[in-house]
Amino acid sequence: MKPGTRACIAYIAGTINGNNRSSSVYDYTRSKHVSISGTVDEKKVNIFDYDRSCHLQGSLNNLYDYGNSAHITFQISGRNFKGYDYDTSSHYSGTVNGNSISIYDYSESSHFSYSV
């Protein structure tokens, strides 16, 4: 999964789980805040990623990333989430703990940390 897409997924997971209406997500790997605005709820997502200048929207379980022109599946159960990124043909999974989000990206075989 590309870094910008991963940051958006972290934002979505953190917003749904923590009811946090943050205007950014902090990406610890890239040491930067990624500005994101829009709406996220249990049924739909409509956000704008200012870092990539693109929308990511759709139903919660079937998202479309306009920056990569690809679909992303997203499933959440409590603090845990998982899905599939069609752009990189890879699975991901993660956990939300308060404002902290951890994502394991199978295409990178690595964990990534975020906060909202």
N, C-alpha and C positions, 0 to 999 in steps of 0.2 A: 504494500500500500504506500502511496506517495505521502510525504510528510504533511502536506496541506490537507489532504483527505483525512488522514489520521487525526489531525487536530480538530476537524469538524466532527468526526465521530466521537471524540472525547468530549467536545462541547455538548453534543446531543445527549450522550449518556449522563454527563454531570448535571445537565439542566433537568432532564426527566427525573432522575433519582433524587436530586437535592432541592428541586423547585427553585433553583438559583437562576435568577435572570441577569446573569453576568453579561457584560458587553465584550468579553474576551476570554480566551483560554491561554494559559501559560504553557508553552512547550519547553520542557526542561532539556530535551536533547538539543534543540536549536537555540536555547537560552533567549527566548523572545515571547512577547505577547502577540497573539493573533486576534485581531479585532473581528468580531462576528456579531451580527444583529439579526433579529427576526423572531419567529415564534416556533416553539417546540412544545408539543403535548403528546399524549398517549396515542393519538390517532394520526397526526400529521406534522410535518416539518417544513418550514419555509425560512431558511436562513441565508444570509449573504456573508461570504468570506471576503473581507476587504483586502487581505493579504494576496489572494489569488484573483480578486475582482470577479467573483462568480457566485451563482446561487447553488444551493443544494436543497432539494425539496422533494416532496412526495409523501406517500403514506409511511408510517413509521417502519413497517417491515419491507418496504420497497422504495428506496430512495434513488434519486437521480442526481449525479454530480455533474453539473454543467461545465465545470473546469476540465474534467477528464472525459466528458461525453460518455459516461458509463453508469450503470446501475450498481447499487450497493444494497445488500440485504442487511437488516438490523433486527435482532430479537433481544428483548430484555426480560429478565426474570429476577425481580428483587434488585440486588446490587450487582448481579452478573449480566453480561451481555455478550453477544457473539454475532458473527455475520460473515458475508462473503463480498469481496470487492472484485467486480467483473473487469475493471481496468487492468489490474495486475494478476487476475485469476488466482486470488489467494484468500484464505480464511483469516479471521482475526477473532480474538476473544478478549474480554477485559472485566475489570471490577471497579466499582465506585465505592470509595470509603470517605464519606463526608464530601469535601471539596476536591479530593484527590482522585484521579483516574489513572488506572494502569491498563495499558493495552499490550497484548502479545500479538505481534504481527508474524504470521507463519511464513510470509514471503521473505522476511528479514531474519527469521529465527531469533527474534529479540524482543525484549520488553521496552516500552516507552512510557514515560510519566508525564502527566499533565495536572493542572489545577484550574478550577473555575472560581 
